Amino acid sequence: MSRTRATAVGATAVLMWGVLALFTTLTGDVPPFLLTAIAFSIGGLLMIGKWIIRGDDIVSHLHQPVGAWVLGVVGLFGYHFLYFLALKSAPPVQAGLIAYLWPLLIVVFSALLPGEKLRWFHVIGAISGLVGTVVLVSGSASLELNRSEYFGYFLALACAFTWSGYSVLNRRFGTVPTDTVGAFCIVVAVLSFLAHLVFEETIMPVNMIEWLAV
């Protein structure tokens, strides 16, 4: 992949991450497990379509280490479920910004890997991020929080730790093809749908805006 194309892909990823919170709020009353199931079904089916069109050996994409499967499914399922639920349980702006502590956490966790060192600027950065989070959720002037929003903030923080842990641990499976994520998506979609049937009431998108947001 050329540098220009890689930069374009990265810029697109940043845009997609940026609009995720907005689109989540536009899904209305669709419950988190069902939203996760629909979203990952779309992603997984698109990847399967790509394999079929290109004539790929689908079995080769599925034949990966057990650890990669566990990390991929748990990481994707855990992050997105926590994220969707956090944005439905707390103000989307605050919850979204807390969830996006994951880049900072990736830096800190990466510094703890073998061969790496936790330097003073890593610590300063982590403290600054945490202080900023406290200011954010406390309304800048008061430490009084709406107790009904505690749960959402906690989920957002758990979301940040989940994605940063997933990203750092992924280094152990650097040989796993990126396309294999499509298989992970299908498994996540199935698990999410089963969890939806057990724990949630089915509420589908009710208009075109909600469907497009999904």
N, C-alpha and C positions, 0 to 999 in steps of 0.2 A: 504494500500500500504506500502510495506517495505521501510526502509530508503534507501537501496541500489537501489531499483527500482525507488524511487522518485529522487534520485541523478542522475540516468541514464537519466530519463525523462528530468530533468532540464538541464543536459549537452547537450542533443539533441536539446532542445529549444534554448540554446545559439548558437549552431552551425547553426541552421536554421535562427536565427536572423542575424548571421554573414554573411551568404551567400545571404541574401535577396537583398542587393544592387548589388552584382555581377550578380545575375540572372536577376534583373531588367534591367541592362544595356545590357544584352544579348538578350533581347526581341526585339531589333531593333526598328522599327518605329510603333509598335503596340501602339495605343493611350491609355491614362491612364484609361478612363472609360471602354473600351473594355478589357483591361488587368485585371482590377479589376473584371469585370463580369466573365471572363474565370476562373480566379484563385479561386474565391469564389464558382463558380459552381462546380469545382472539389472537393473542401473541403466539401461543403454541400452534394453533391451526395455520397461521401465516408461515411459521417456520417449516411445518410439515409440507405445506404447499411448495415452498422453496426447494425442499429436498426432492420432491416428486418432479418438479420442473427441471431441475438440474440432473436428475437421475442419480442422486447420491445413494450410497449404501446406508439405509436407515439404521440397520443393526449396528453399524460401526459407531453411530452417534449414541446409541443406547449402551454399548459395551464400554462402560467407564468404571473406575474404582468405586467401591461402595461408599467410601468416605466422601468422594466428590458428589455422589447422589444425595447423601444425607445433608452435607453442607449446602448444596444448591437448593434443595427443596425446603429445608428449615429456614435458610437465610431469606429466600424469596417470599415464602409463605409468611414467616414471622414479621418481616419488615413491612410488607404491604398491608397485612391485616392490622398491625399496630398503628400504622400511618393513617389508614382510612378511619379506624375507630377513634384515633386521637382527634382528627379533624372534625368528627361528628360529636365529640365530647367536650371540646374546648374551643375558644375563639380561633378560627383558622390561621390568622396571621401569627399569633403567638405560638400556637402548636406547631405550625410549619417551621418557624425559625428555630424552635427547640429541636425539632427532628433533624434540622440541617446542621446540628453540631457534629454530624458524622464525619465531615472532612477533617475537622480538628481532631477528633478522636482517632481517625486513621493515622494521622501524623504521630500522635502520642503512642498508640499501640505499635506502630511500625518501628518506633525507636526502641521498643522493648524486645524486638526480635533478635535472635542470635546474630552477632556481628554488627549490631547497631547499638548506639548509645543514646540515652536520654539526656539531652543537653539542656542548659539553663533556659534557652529560648523556647524549647518545647514546653517547659514548665510554665514560663511566663505566658505563653500563648494559651495554654490550657486554663490557667487561672483567669485570664482576661475573658475567655469565652464563657466561663462559668459565671463570672461577675456580670457580664452582659446579659446572660440568661436570667439571672435573678432580677436585674433591673427591668428587663422586658416583662416578665410575668407579674412583677409587683407594681406595675403602673408607674415606675420611675421614682415615685415620691413616697409611697407607702408600702409596707410589707404585708398589708392586709390583702389576702387573696380570697376570691370567691370560692368557698369550699366545694361548690358544685363543679368547679373547673379543675380541682386537684387531680382527679382521675385522668382527665385528658392530658394534662401536663406530664404526668407520670408515664402515660403511654407514649407520648412524644419522645421523652427521654429514653425509654426502653427501645423505641424505634431507632434512635441514633446509635445506641450501643449495639443493637442487632446488626445494622448495616455495616458499621465500622468493623465489627468482629468478623462478619462474613467476608468483607473485602480483604482484610489482612490475612485471614486463614486461607483464602483462595490462592495465595502464593504457593501453597503446598501442592496445588493441582494445576500448575502452569501448563501442563501438556494436554489438558482437556480442551477440545475444540470449543470455540465460542458458540457454534451452532447447537451444541448439546444443551444449551440453556433452553432451547425450544422444548426438549423432552422434559426438563425440569418444570417448565410452565404447565404442561399437560397434567403432570402429577399434582402440582399445586392447585390447579383448577379443580381436579377431582376431589382432593381433600377439602378444599374450600366449600364445594357444593355439598359434600356430605355433612360438614360442620353446619352449614346453613340449614339443612333439613332438620338437624337435631336441635339447634339452638335458636333459630330465628324464624320470624314470620316472613313469608315471601311477599316482597314489595318490589315490583318491577318498575323500571323507568316509565313515566306516564306521558312524556311528550318528546318531541324531536330533540330539544336542547339536552335533556337528560341522557338520551341515547347517544348523542354525539359526544357528550362529556365522557361517557363510559368508553 
